[in-house]
Amino acid sequence: MKKALLLLFLFTSGITFCQSKEYSGIVKVKSDKTPLPGVNVVIKGTKIGTKTDFDGYFKISVPDSLNILSFSFLGFQTLEYKLETEKKIEVFLKEDCNIDWFDERHIGFYLNSGVVNNPVGGLIHFSFTPNYNWPTIKTGISYQTNLKENKFLNAYLNFHHLFVSCDFNADINTALRNLEYDNNIELTAYSVETSLNFNRFNAIVGLSTIDYNKTSENENINSIGPTFGLGTWIGQPFLMSISAKTTIYKNLSEYHAEIKKQYKGIYGFLKYYKVNDFNELSLGIGIELSY
């Protein structure tokens, strides 16, 4: 009698342990919602699996003790899907991406002319990547003058392609601006900004500090202010980037706008800068060489 009870217990325990649920569903491409055949569907932690059929459908029995399915296919990001009470599921896979940055080893030389106040100038740009685990480091300096009392210097050090994914990456940009104008205005400003890049659009947020002196009005402004801006990249056939940003200080605002155009190995830009009574529209043309 005891043996019979023991066998019955082991038999019922085995049935309970081996209980499973049947799941079915369809796998689609996220971008265009088309069915995806041949996708590997595997119960996570096991070798139990199946493939989607020609129309993207699948069926699989999953033990009650497990609840995660892994979906994988060449050229797509692997997705882990947690099973709930719903027995029919719809899964969307995102296309994988291999990102190649073409700006990581550049040297650029530009002629830079201010239309309003500083007709003579130039810009030198240099970018490099210390190794594949580092962001691209971009640095450069521009200088404009009227060969007399006006001087406008802009130096920058940027770290590009941080936190990279297929749809998002971020940059950290730092800059120093120094201006002397008409023996009347002197300005020194420092800024740190983050550019959050979503596909072809980017949002700019940051913080700047400025020391602004205007002799004629005995005006001195020393202030810290937030920076906000937007930008976009326009692809073929224009190959053009556009950005605009502003920094709001106490009793003072600073404005920047830039359009940069590429044509083969030749680059051109149009920049606008304004702070209080000073403004400058700058035109530049130059080359950027890979090394």
C-alpha positions as CSV (number, residue, x, y, z in Angstrom):
1,M,0.0,0.0,0.0
2,K,2.8,2.4,0.9
3,K,4.6,1.6,-2.3
4,A,1.5,2.3,-4.3
5,L,1.0,5.6,-2.6
6,L,4.6,6.5,-3.2
7,L,4.4,5.7,-6.9
8,L,1.1,7.7,-7.2
9,F,2.8,10.7,-5.5
10,L,5.8,10.6,-7.8
11,F,3.6,10.3,-10.8
12,T,1.4,13.2,-9.9
13,S,4.4,15.3,-9.0
14,G,5.9,14.6,-12.4
15,I,2.7,15.7,-14.1
16,T,2.7,18.9,-12.1
17,F,6.4,19.6,-12.8
18,C,6.0,19.0,-16.6
19,Q,2.9,21.2,-17.0
20,S,3.3,23.7,-19.8
21,K,1.3,26.3,-21.7
22,E,1.0,26.7,-25.4
23,Y,1.8,30.1,-26.9
24,S,1.5,31.4,-30.4
25,G,2.1,34.6,-32.2
26,I,3.6,36.6,-35.0
27,V,6.9,38.3,-35.4
28,K,7.1,41.5,-37.4
29,V,9.7,44.1,-38.5
30,K,9.2,47.2,-36.3
31,S,9.8,49.8,-39.0
32,D,7.3,48.6,-41.5
33,K,5.2,46.0,-39.6
34,T,5.9,43.3,-42.2
35,P,6.0,39.6,-41.0
36,L,9.5,38.2,-40.5
37,P,10.0,34.5,-41.4
38,G,12.8,32.3,-40.1
39,V,13.2,34.0,-36.7
40,N,14.7,31.8,-33.9
41,V,12.2,31.6,-31.0
42,V,13.9,30.0,-27.9
43,I,12.8,29.6,-24.3
44,K,15.4,31.5,-22.3
45,G,17.7,29.2,-20.2
46,T,17.0,26.2,-22.4
47,K,17.6,24.8,-25.9
48,I,13.9,24.4,-26.6
49,G,12.9,26.5,-29.5
50,T,11.2,26.9,-32.9
51,K,11.3,29.2,-35.9
52,T,8.7,31.5,-37.4
53,D,7.1,30.2,-40.7
54,F,6.9,32.0,-44.0
55,D,4.2,34.3,-42.7
56,G,6.0,35.1,-39.4
57,Y,3.9,32.8,-37.2
58,F,5.1,30.5,-34.5
59,K,3.8,28.1,-31.8
60,I,5.7,26.9,-28.7
61,S,5.0,25.1,-25.5
62,V,6.6,26.7,-22.5
63,P,6.9,25.0,-19.0
64,D,5.1,26.8,-16.2
65,S,8.4,27.4,-14.4
66,L,9.7,29.5,-17.4
67,N,8.3,32.8,-18.8
68,I,10.8,34.4,-21.1
69,L,11.1,33.9,-24.9
70,S,14.2,35.1,-26.8
71,F,13.7,36.2,-30.5
72,S,16.8,36.5,-32.7
73,F,17.4,36.9,-36.4
74,L,20.4,38.0,-38.4
75,G,20.4,41.8,-38.9
76,F,18.0,42.4,-36.1
77,Q,18.4,43.2,-32.4
78,T,17.7,40.2,-30.1
79,L,14.6,40.7,-28.1
80,E,13.6,39.0,-24.8
81,Y,9.9,38.9,-24.3
82,K,8.3,38.2,-20.9
83,L,5.2,36.0,-21.1
84,E,2.1,37.1,-19.3
85,T,-1.5,35.6,-19.3
86,E,-2.1,36.4,-23.0
87,K,-1.5,33.3,-25.1
88,K,-1.4,35.0,-28.5
89,I,1.4,37.6,-28.8
90,E,2.7,40.0,-31.3
91,V,6.4,40.8,-31.3
92,F,8.3,43.5,-33.2
93,L,12.0,43.3,-33.9
94,K,14.2,46.3,-34.5
95,E,16.8,46.3,-37.3
96,D,20.3,46.1,-36.0
97,C,22.8,48.8,-36.9
98,N,26.5,49.1,-37.3
99,I,27.5,52.7,-36.8
100,D,30.6,54.0,-38.6
101,W,31.7,57.5,-37.6
102,F,33.4,59.2,-40.6
103,D,34.4,62.3,-38.5
104,E,36.8,60.6,-36.1
105,R,40.1,61.4,-37.9
106,H,39.9,64.8,-39.6
107,I,42.0,67.9,-40.0
108,G,40.2,71.0,-41.3
109,F,41.4,74.4,-42.5
110,Y,39.0,77.3,-43.2
111,L,39.2,80.8,-44.4
112,N,36.7,82.7,-42.2
113,S,35.5,86.3,-42.9
114,G,33.2,88.4,-40.8
115,V,30.8,90.4,-43.0
116,V,30.0,93.0,-40.4
117,N,33.0,93.8,-38.2
118,N,35.9,91.3,-38.6
119,P,36.7,90.7,-42.3
120,V,39.9,88.7,-41.8
121,G,40.1,85.3,-40.1
122,G,40.6,81.6,-40.2
123,L,39.7,78.3,-38.4
124,I,41.7,75.2,-37.7
125,H,39.8,72.0,-36.8
126,F,41.2,68.7,-35.6
127,S,39.4,65.5,-34.5
128,F,40.7,62.1,-33.4
129,T,39.8,59.0,-31.4
130,P,42.4,57.7,-28.9
131,N,41.0,54.1,-29.3
132,Y,37.8,52.4,-30.2
133,N,36.4,52.6,-26.6
134,W,36.7,56.4,-26.5
135,P,34.5,59.1,-27.9
136,T,35.7,61.2,-30.8
137,I,37.5,64.2,-29.5
138,K,37.1,67.4,-31.6
139,T,39.1,70.6,-31.0
140,G,39.7,73.8,-32.8
141,I,40.2,77.5,-32.7
142,S,38.9,80.3,-34.9
143,Y,40.1,83.9,-35.0
144,Q,38.7,87.0,-36.7
145,T,39.9,90.6,-36.7
146,N,39.7,93.9,-38.6
147,L,43.5,94.2,-38.1
148,K,42.9,97.0,-35.6
149,E,40.9,97.1,-32.4
150,N,38.4,94.3,-33.1
151,K,39.2,90.7,-32.1
152,F,36.9,87.7,-31.9
153,L,38.3,84.3,-30.7
154,N,36.4,81.1,-30.4
155,A,38.1,77.9,-29.1
156,Y,36.4,74.5,-28.4
157,L,36.9,71.0,-27.1
158,N,34.2,68.5,-27.8
159,F,33.5,64.9,-27.0
160,H,31.3,63.3,-29.6
161,H,29.4,60.0,-29.8
162,L,28.8,59.2,-26.1
163,F,26.1,56.7,-25.0
164,V,25.7,55.4,-28.6
165,S,22.7,53.3,-29.7
166,C,21.1,52.9,-33.1
167,D,18.6,55.8,-32.5
168,F,20.5,57.9,-30.1
169,N,23.9,59.3,-29.2
170,A,25.1,62.3,-27.1
171,D,27.9,64.8,-27.3
172,I,29.5,67.1,-24.7
173,N,30.8,70.4,-26.0
174,T,32.9,73.0,-24.3
175,A,33.8,76.4,-25.6
176,L,35.7,79.6,-24.8
177,R,34.7,82.9,-26.5
178,N,36.8,86.1,-26.2
179,L,35.7,89.4,-27.9
180,E,37.1,92.9,-28.1
181,Y,35.1,95.4,-30.1
182,D,35.6,99.0,-31.0
183,N,37.6,99.8,-27.8
184,N,34.2,99.6,-26.1
185,I,33.1,96.0,-25.5
186,E,35.1,93.3,-23.9
187,L,33.6,89.8,-23.4
188,T,34.8,86.5,-22.1
189,A,32.5,83.5,-22.0
190,Y,32.8,79.8,-21.1
191,S,30.2,77.2,-21.9
192,V,29.5,73.5,-21.4
193,E,26.7,71.9,-23.4
194,T,25.2,68.5,-24.1
195,S,23.8,67.7,-27.5
196,L,21.2,64.9,-27.4
197,N,21.0,63.4,-30.9
198,F,17.9,61.5,-32.0
199,N,18.4,60.3,-35.6
200,R,18.7,63.5,-37.6
201,F,17.5,65.9,-34.9
202,N,19.3,67.1,-31.8
203,A,18.4,69.1,-28.6
204,I,21.1,71.3,-27.0
205,V,21.1,72.1,-23.3
206,G,23.9,73.6,-21.2
207,L,25.3,76.2,-19.0
208,S,27.4,79.3,-19.7
209,T,29.2,82.0,-17.7
210,I,29.9,85.4,-19.1
211,D,32.0,88.5,-18.1
212,Y,30.7,91.4,-20.2
213,N,32.1,95.0,-20.0
214,K,30.8,98.0,-22.0
215,T,33.1,101.0,-21.3
216,S,30.8,103.7,-22.8
217,E,28.0,102.9,-20.4
218,N,30.1,101.8,-17.5
219,E,28.2,98.5,-17.7
220,N,29.6,95.2,-16.3
221,I,27.7,92.0,-16.3
222,N,29.1,88.8,-14.7
223,S,26.4,86.1,-14.9
224,I,25.7,82.4,-15.4
225,G,22.8,81.3,-17.6
226,P,21.2,78.3,-19.2
227,T,21.6,77.4,-22.9
228,F,18.9,75.9,-25.1
229,G,19.0,75.0,-28.7
230,L,17.9,72.8,-31.6
231,G,19.6,71.3,-34.6
232,T,19.1,69.0,-37.6
233,W,21.0,67.2,-40.3
234,I,19.6,67.2,-43.8
235,G,20.9,64.3,-45.9
236,Q,21.1,63.8,-49.7
237,P,21.1,65.7,-51.8
238,F,21.7,68.8,-49.5
239,L,24.2,67.3,-47.0
240,M,23.6,70.2,-44.6
241,S,23.5,70.8,-40.9
242,I,21.5,73.6,-39.2
243,S,21.6,74.6,-35.5
244,A,20.5,77.5,-33.4
245,K,20.9,78.2,-29.7
246,T,20.6,81.0,-27.1
247,T,21.9,81.6,-23.6
248,I,19.9,83.7,-21.2
249,Y,22.0,85.7,-18.6
250,K,20.9,88.3,-16.2
251,N,20.2,91.5,-18.3
252,L,21.9,89.9,-21.3
253,S,21.3,87.2,-24.0
254,E,23.7,85.5,-26.3
255,Y,22.7,84.0,-29.7
256,H,24.3,81.5,-32.0
257,A,23.2,80.1,-35.4
258,E,25.0,78.0,-37.9
259,I,24.5,76.4,-41.3
260,K,27.2,74.1,-42.6
261,K,27.2,72.6,-46.1
262,Q,29.3,69.8,-47.5
263,Y,30.2,69.3,-51.1
264,K,32.6,66.4,-51.7
265,G,35.8,67.5,-49.9
266,I,34.8,71.2,-49.6
267,Y,32.9,72.6,-46.6
268,G,31.2,75.9,-46.3
269,F,29.5,77.6,-43.3
270,L,27.4,80.6,-42.4
271,K,27.5,81.6,-38.7
272,Y,25.6,84.3,-36.9
273,Y,26.6,85.6,-33.4
274,K,24.9,88.3,-31.4
275,V,25.4,89.6,-27.8
276,N,23.8,92.9,-26.8
277,D,25.0,95.6,-29.2
278,F,27.6,93.4,-31.0
279,N,26.6,91.1,-33.9
280,E,28.6,89.3,-36.6
281,L,27.8,87.3,-39.7
282,S,30.6,85.0,-40.7
283,L,31.3,83.2,-43.9
284,G,33.7,80.4,-44.2
285,I,35.0,77.9,-46.7
286,G,37.6,75.2,-46.3
287,I,38.6,71.6,-46.6
288,E,38.6,68.7,-44.2
289,L,41.1,65.9,-44.8
290,S,40.9,62.3,-43.3
291,Y,44.1,60.7,-42.0
